[in-house]
Amino acid sequence: MKKLEGKIAVITGAGQGVGQGIAFALATDGAAIAVLGRTESKLKATCEEIVRRGGKAIPVSCDVNDKDSILQAVEASVRGLGGVDILVNNAYNGALGPLLSVSDEEFQQGFISAPYAAFRFMKACHPHMKARGGGVIVNLVTSAMVRWDASGYGPYAAAKQALRALTRAAASEWGVDGIRAINVAPHADSPALKGWIAARPEEAKAFFKTIPLGRIGECEADIGRGVAALVSQDLRYLTGATIPLDGGQAYFG
């Protein structure tokens, strides 16, 4: 029997990149996947690939910036698959840049799409997880939170640090309900990373030299498989932690 057989996962931003890699990995281990995102064609393509591999998945349109859309997406996932056991908050759209160059609206957007959206998803999924005897929440954060030089990363790091604290609170409060909550800080060959490399090639080149394993992680093989392990019963005693899947680059201390 596969490790996640019978489990149901809701994954945001799953039409591409890290979210898609996580969706593929969890489906490979037997979980049914609600593939959430804004671009219908990408959602369908992800679902089709999961089905081609022998798994089960449904596309669910969702804008994480909108509270009603989040609630509707969770309910659609429950109707389509029968519940929620695993929630992965991956979607994010915020700002990078020096503090003086970032507008109030751009700064706020990072919080709306990260801690606010995750907060709404977590609360919406909680009763469904509790009804099924527990569950696992995985929130995607970043090593920018502990970067030695945070210049240019302040708004991004601030939003993700808030999410990290939220995860810890959920782990503390919801453990009694059998719900674990974990942060994952990945480095992955995603569309977002490709955009960063294109915008800051010299910085990226220097940054990659600080990764002990000498490479960027693959979305499915490195990040997805790592998350699949974290949500399995093999790590059932782990909660409230921040796990870097980054080739050893960050030091969370």
N, C-alpha and C positions, 0 to 999 in steps of 0.2 A: 504494500500500500504506500502511495506517495505521501510525503510528510505533511502536505497541506490539503490532502484529499478531504472534500466536504467543506472546506473553508471558502468564505466569500470575501473578496477584497475590493475596496473602493479606492481608486488611485487617480489623483488629480494631475492634470498636465501629462496624460498618458499617451497622447497622440504622437509623441516624438521624444527623442533624447533620453534623459535619465528615467522619466516616468514610464516611457515605453519599455526601456530595459528592465525595469522593476516588474512591469506587467508581464513581460515574457517569462521572466524567471519564476515568478509566483505561479503562473499558469503551468509551467513545466513541472512544478512540484504538486500540481493537482488543484490549485485554487481556481474558482470561477471569478472572473474579473469584470468589474464595472469600470469601463474605460472612459474617464471624464476629461473634457476639454472643450475648447470653443470652435475648433475647425472640424466640421463633420467628416470631411474626406479623410483626414488623418486618423480620426477615431475609428472609422470603418476599416481603414487599412490595417490598423493595429489589431482589431478584432478578427479580421480575416486571416491574419498571420497566426494568431493564437488558435483559431479553429483549424487551420491547415496543419498545425502541429498536434492536433488532437485534443485541444483544450476547449474551454467554454468562456465566452466573453460577450458583453453587450455594450454598445456605444451609448453614452449619456451626455448630452450637451449640457455644458455648465460654464457660467462666468463666475469665477471665484470672487470677483469684485462686488457681486450682487447677492444680498442676503436671501432673497426669495429664490433666486436661481440655485443657491446652495441647498436650501431646504427641499426644493423640488427634485434636485439631482439625487439626494439621499433617498427620498421616497421612491423615485423611479428605480433606483438600484435595488432597493428592498423588494419592490414589486416584481422586478425582472428576475432576481436571483434568489430571493427568499430570506435575506437578512444581511448583516454585516459582521464580520469577524476581524477584519484587518482594514485599517484606514491609513493611507499614505498621502500626506499633504506635501506635494511636490511643486505645484504650480506657483509661480512668482513673477511679478512684473513690477519692478521698482527701478530706482535710479542709482547710478554710479557717478562719481565725480567729486571734486573739491566742495566743501560745505558751502562756500560762497557762490558756487555756480548752480546749486540745486535749489529749485523753487519750493515753496511751501507745499504746493500741490504734488510735486514729484516726491518729496519726502513722505508726505501722507500716503501716497499710492503704495509705497513699499510696505507700510503697516497694514493697509487694507488688504493687500494680496497675500501677506504672510501671517502675522499673528491674528488679525481680525478674521480672515478666512478660515484659518486653522481652528480658531476658537469656535466658530459657527459650525464647522464640520464635526468637530469633536463632540460638541453638545448634541448635535442632531443624531450622531451615530451612537452615543452612549446608551440610550435605552435599548437599542437593537442589540448591541454587544452584551449588555447585562442580561437580556432575555435569553441569550444563547450561552450563558455561563461564563462570559468574559471575552476578551479580545486584545488586539495589539494596535497601538497608534504609533506610526513612524512619521516624524516631522523632519523635513529636509532643511538643514541649516548650512553653515559655511565656516571654513577656517578663517575667513576674513574677520570673524569675531575675535580671534586671538592673534591676528597678524601683527608682526613686530613693528611694522610701519603702516598705520591705518589710513594714511593719506590717500584720498580719493575713494575710500571704501566706507566712509562713515555712515551714510544713509542705509546702505545695504547691510552693514554689520549691525547697526542699531535695530533694524527690523527683525533680523534673524536672531539677535541676542534676546529680544523680547519673546520670540517664538520658543527659544531654548528654555527660558524661564517658565513659560506656559506649560511646556512638556513636563518639566519637573513637578509643577503643581498638580497636573493631572495624574502623574505617577503616584504622588503622595495621597491624593484624595480618592482615586478610583481603584487603587490596588485591592481594596475590600470588595470591589465588584468583579474582581478577576481580570481587570483591564491593566495591561502594561503600556507604558508610554516611553518611547526612545527617540533620541535625536540622532540623525545620521548626517555627517558632514563629508560630502563626496568631492573628489576631483574626477570628472568624466569627460569623455570626448563627445560633448553635446553641442547642439546648435549655439547655445549661449556661450560656451567656451570658445567655439570657433569665431564667434563675433568679437569676443574679447581679444583673442590672438590677433585678429585682423586690425583691430583698433589700436592695440598696444604691443606690437611685435617684439620690441626690445625688452620691455618689461616681462612679457611672457617667456621669452627665451631665458632670462635670468631666473625667473620663478621656477621653471621646470628643472633647472639645475639643482634646486633645493629639495627635490623629491628623492629620497633614498633609493626607492625601487627604480628610479630612472625613467618613468613613463607615466602618461596619463591613463587613468582607468577606462575600461570599456563599459559602456552603459549597461549591458546585460551581464557579461561574464564577470565583471568586477563589482559593480554597484548592485545590480539586480540580484546576483547570487548572494552577495553579502546581506542584503535585506531579507532574502528568503530564509537565510540561516537565522537571522535575528527574530523573525516572527514565528519560527518553528518551536515545537516543544523542547527541542534541544537546549534552548536558551530561555526557558520559562521562568527562571529566577532572576533574569536581568530586567530592570526597569529604572527609569529616571536618569539613565546615562546618556552621554554624548559619545557616539562612536565615529571616529574619523576613518572613512574609507578613501584614503588619499595617498597611499604608498609611503606613509610614514612622514609626510611633510610637516604637518601641524603638531604642536605640542600643547595639549589642552590642560595638562598639569593637574 
